[in-house]
Amino acid sequence: MGALRQLVLGMSFVMMMSAVAFSGELLDRVLVQVNSLVILQSDLDTEVRLEKLMSGTPNAPATQDDRQAALDRLIDRVLLKEEMRGIDLLPSSDPQITAQIAEVRKQIKGAETDEGWRKLLVEAGLSEGDVRDRIAEQVNTNLFLEAKFRPTLSVNNARIQSYYKGVLVPELKKKGATAPPLQQVSAQIEQILAEQTLNDLFGEWMKGLRTQARIRMVDTTLKPRDFETPSSLAGMNFLPLRISDEQAAKSAPAPPTTPAPAANPQQR
């Protein structure tokens, strides 16, 4: 049975590599095989364009680093897609997806109006469907990860007190602000620590998936980097599976008055 499966995979691979138009122009090509799934050149091109769009630079040329980072994200998404087989997913037409697209557009300069959004999509070489499908994948992935890891999270009072004394109070003191009482910010600190724990659990789990995966590079000019634990799980400007630092900042406790706005946390 294993030999038959390998034969079928091999035949599928050859057929995909032989996808040539009558003019002799290559339509698409396989870059990487991850377990039983493949990543195509078109997948990589779309991922790079999406990232350029989300960063507000749809016309910027793609560098080798851009392509490498996009490939690493695609490999992780393939591994996650395998883990999510058999579960009910939200369709791309779901109101949650539409609402998330609206939120994404608010973060992109020029995308506030429909006309501006369409112009950006044309400049990026993308369709509305490309964005909607990617947002749907992101939302479904985050829901899956929440359901998988959130029930295991636990933050005790000792950790909350340690964060308050060791992180929050010194940080506010540096800014010349007075720290609010612990009981006033305890719930917010608990949320921050829960997100940190969730990130750690996710990172270790992804390391395991990468270690067990069979990754075969067809295009040898692209090589997956050594896996690095993502700093967060969601929100992530199309860098999948991150809870954004901005979301953590919104939940971070703030003193009653501060002499100046707090700086945004740095991305790792």
C-alpha positions as CSV (number, residue, x, y, z in Angstrom):
1,M,0.0,0.0,0.0
2,G,2.9,2.3,0.8
3,A,4.5,1.6,-2.5
4,L,1.3,2.3,-4.3
5,R,0.9,5.6,-2.5
6,Q,4.5,6.6,-3.5
7,L,3.7,5.6,-7.1
8,V,0.6,7.8,-7.2
9,L,2.5,10.7,-5.6
10,G,5.3,10.3,-8.1
11,M,2.9,10.3,-11.1
12,S,1.1,13.3,-9.7
13,F,4.4,15.1,-9.4
14,V,5.5,14.3,-12.9
15,M,2.1,15.5,-14.3
16,M,2.4,18.8,-12.5
17,M,5.9,19.3,-13.6
18,S,4.8,18.6,-17.2
19,A,2.1,21.3,-17.1
20,V,3.0,23.1,-20.3
21,A,0.9,25.3,-22.6
22,F,0.7,24.5,-26.3
23,S,3.0,27.4,-26.9
24,G,5.6,25.7,-24.8
25,E,5.4,28.2,-21.9
26,L,5.5,26.7,-18.5
27,L,2.2,27.3,-16.7
28,D,3.4,26.5,-13.2
29,R,6.0,24.4,-11.4
30,V,6.5,22.6,-8.1
31,L,8.9,24.2,-5.7
32,V,8.6,22.0,-2.6
33,Q,7.0,18.8,-1.6
34,V,5.8,18.8,2.0
35,N,4.7,15.3,3.0
36,S,1.9,14.5,0.5
37,L,1.3,18.1,-0.5
38,V,3.2,20.5,-2.9
39,I,3.9,24.2,-3.0
40,L,3.8,25.7,-6.4
41,Q,5.5,28.7,-7.9
42,S,2.1,30.4,-8.1
43,D,1.6,29.8,-4.4
44,L,4.9,31.5,-3.6
45,D,4.2,34.4,-6.0
46,T,0.8,35.0,-4.4
47,E,2.2,34.9,-0.9
48,V,4.8,37.5,-1.7
49,R,2.3,39.8,-3.3
50,L,0.0,39.5,-0.3
51,E,2.7,40.4,2.0
52,K,3.7,43.4,-0.1
53,L,0.0,44.5,-0.2
54,M,-0.3,44.2,3.6
55,S,2.8,46.2,4.2
56,G,1.5,49.0,2.0
57,T,4.1,48.5,-0.8
58,P,2.3,46.6,-3.6
59,N,4.8,47.9,-6.2
60,A,8.0,47.1,-4.3
61,P,10.2,44.5,-6.0
62,A,10.4,41.1,-4.3
63,T,13.8,40.2,-2.9
64,Q,15.3,36.8,-2.3
65,D,14.7,37.3,1.4
66,D,11.0,38.1,0.7
67,R,10.7,34.8,-1.3
68,Q,12.5,32.9,1.4
69,A,10.3,34.2,4.2
70,A,7.2,33.5,2.1
71,L,8.4,29.9,1.5
72,D,8.8,29.3,5.2
73,R,5.3,30.6,5.9
74,L,3.9,28.4,3.2
75,I,5.6,25.3,4.6
76,D,4.1,26.0,8.0
77,R,0.7,26.5,6.5
78,V,0.9,23.2,4.6
79,L,1.7,21.5,7.9
80,L,-1.2,23.2,9.6
81,K,-3.5,22.4,6.8
82,E,-2.7,18.7,7.3
83,E,-3.5,18.9,11.0
84,M,-6.8,20.6,10.3
85,R,-8.1,18.0,7.9
86,G,-11.6,16.7,8.8
87,I,-12.7,19.7,10.9
88,D,-15.5,22.1,9.9
89,L,-14.1,25.4,8.5
90,L,-15.7,28.7,8.0
91,P,-16.4,29.4,4.3
92,S,-14.8,32.4,2.8
93,S,-18.3,34.0,2.5
94,D,-18.8,33.9,6.3
95,P,-19.5,37.3,8.0
96,Q,-16.5,36.8,10.2
97,I,-14.2,36.7,7.2
98,T,-15.9,39.8,5.7
99,A,-15.5,41.6,9.0
100,Q,-11.8,40.7,9.2
101,I,-11.2,41.9,5.7
102,A,-12.7,45.3,6.7
103,E,-10.3,45.4,9.7
104,V,-7.3,44.6,7.4
105,R,-8.3,47.4,5.0
106,K,-8.3,49.9,7.8
107,Q,-4.6,49.2,8.4
108,I,-3.6,49.7,4.8
109,K,-3.1,53.2,3.5
110,G,-5.3,53.9,0.5
111,A,-7.6,50.9,1.1
112,E,-10.3,52.8,3.1
113,T,-12.4,53.3,0.0
114,D,-13.6,50.6,-2.4
115,E,-11.9,52.5,-5.3
116,G,-8.6,52.8,-3.5
117,W,-8.8,49.1,-2.5
118,R,-9.4,48.0,-6.0
119,K,-6.5,50.1,-7.2
120,L,-4.2,48.5,-4.7
121,L,-5.2,45.0,-5.7
122,V,-4.5,45.8,-9.3
123,E,-1.1,47.2,-8.4
124,A,-0.3,44.1,-6.3
125,G,-1.5,41.7,-9.1
126,L,-4.1,40.2,-6.8
127,S,-7.8,39.6,-6.8
128,E,-10.4,40.1,-4.1
129,G,-10.7,36.4,-4.0
130,D,-7.0,36.0,-3.3
131,V,-7.3,38.2,-0.2
132,R,-10.6,36.6,0.9
133,D,-9.2,33.1,0.7
134,R,-6.1,34.0,2.6
135,I,-8.1,35.8,5.3
136,A,-10.4,32.8,5.6
137,E,-7.4,30.5,6.0
138,Q,-6.0,32.8,8.7
139,V,-9.2,33.0,10.7
140,N,-9.8,29.3,10.5
141,T,-6.3,28.6,11.6
142,N,-6.5,30.9,14.6
143,L,-9.8,29.3,15.6
144,F,-8.2,25.9,15.4
145,L,-5.2,26.9,17.5
146,E,-7.4,28.6,20.1
147,A,-9.5,25.4,20.5
148,K,-6.4,23.2,20.6
149,F,-4.3,25.2,23.1
150,R,-6.5,27.6,25.0
151,P,-8.1,24.9,27.3
152,T,-4.6,24.0,28.6
153,L,-3.6,27.5,29.6
154,S,-3.3,28.3,33.3
155,V,-1.8,31.4,34.9
156,N,-1.4,31.4,38.7
157,N,-1.3,34.3,41.1
158,A,2.5,34.0,41.6
159,R,3.1,34.6,37.8
160,I,0.8,37.6,37.9
161,Q,2.6,39.1,40.9
162,S,6.0,38.4,39.4
163,Y,5.0,40.2,36.1
164,Y,3.6,43.1,38.0
165,K,6.7,43.6,40.2
166,G,9.3,42.6,37.6
167,V,7.9,44.1,34.4
168,L,5.0,46.5,34.7
169,V,6.2,48.5,37.7
170,P,9.7,49.1,36.4
171,E,8.5,49.9,32.9
172,L,6.1,52.5,34.2
173,K,8.7,53.9,36.6
174,K,11.1,54.5,33.6
175,K,8.3,56.5,32.0
176,G,7.8,58.6,35.1
177,A,4.3,57.1,35.7
178,T,2.8,55.6,38.8
179,A,1.8,52.0,38.6
180,P,-1.9,51.2,39.4
181,P,-2.7,48.8,42.2
182,L,-2.2,45.1,41.3
183,Q,-5.9,44.2,41.8
184,Q,-6.8,46.9,39.2
185,V,-4.7,45.3,36.5
186,S,-4.6,41.6,37.5
187,A,-7.0,40.5,34.8
188,Q,-5.1,42.2,32.1
189,I,-1.8,40.8,33.2
190,E,-3.3,37.3,33.3
191,Q,-4.4,37.8,29.7
192,I,-0.9,38.9,28.6
193,L,0.7,35.9,30.3
194,A,-1.9,33.6,28.8
195,E,-1.0,34.8,25.3
196,Q,2.7,34.3,26.0
197,T,2.1,30.8,27.2
198,L,-0.1,30.2,24.1
199,N,2.8,31.4,21.9
200,D,5.2,29.1,23.6
201,L,2.9,26.0,23.2
202,F,2.3,26.8,19.6
203,G,6.0,27.3,18.9
204,E,7.0,24.0,20.4
205,W,4.2,22.2,18.6
206,M,5.3,23.7,15.2
207,K,8.9,22.6,15.9
208,G,7.6,19.1,16.3
209,L,5.6,19.2,13.1
210,R,8.7,20.5,11.2
211,T,10.9,17.8,12.7
212,Q,8.5,15.0,11.6
213,A,7.7,16.5,8.2
214,R,9.2,15.1,4.9
215,I,10.3,18.2,3.1
216,R,11.8,17.7,-0.4
217,M,13.1,20.8,-2.2
218,V,12.6,20.7,-6.0
219,D,13.9,24.2,-6.6
220,T,17.3,24.1,-4.9
221,T,17.7,27.9,-5.1
222,L,15.2,28.0,-2.2
223,K,16.1,26.5,1.1
224,P,13.9,26.6,4.2
225,R,15.6,28.4,7.1
226,D,16.0,26.7,10.4
227,F,12.7,26.9,12.1
228,E,12.3,29.8,14.5
229,T,9.6,30.0,17.1
230,P,7.1,32.7,16.0
231,S,6.8,35.6,18.4
232,S,3.0,35.5,18.3
233,L,0.1,33.7,16.7
234,A,-2.4,36.0,15.0
235,G,-3.1,39.4,13.6
236,M,0.3,39.3,11.9
237,N,0.0,41.2,8.7
238,F,-0.4,37.9,6.8
239,L,2.4,36.3,8.7
240,P,0.3,33.4,9.7
241,L,-0.6,32.1,13.1
242,R,0.3,35.0,15.3
243,I,-1.5,37.0,18.0
244,S,-0.2,40.4,17.2
245,D,1.8,42.5,19.6
246,E,-0.6,45.3,19.0
247,Q,-3.4,43.2,20.4
248,A,-1.3,42.5,23.5
249,A,-0.5,46.2,23.8
250,K,-4.2,47.0,23.8
251,S,-4.7,44.6,26.6
252,A,-1.7,45.8,28.6
253,P,-2.5,47.6,31.8
254,A,-2.1,51.4,31.7
255,P,-1.7,53.8,34.6
256,P,-4.5,56.4,35.3
257,T,-2.3,59.1,33.9
258,T,0.9,59.1,31.9
259,P,3.1,62.0,30.7
260,A,3.4,60.6,27.2
261,P,1.9,57.8,25.1
262,A,3.5,54.4,25.7
263,A,5.7,53.2,22.9
264,N,4.5,50.3,20.8
265,P,6.2,47.0,21.8
266,Q,9.0,46.0,19.5
267,Q,8.5,43.0,17.2
268,R,11.0,40.3,17.8
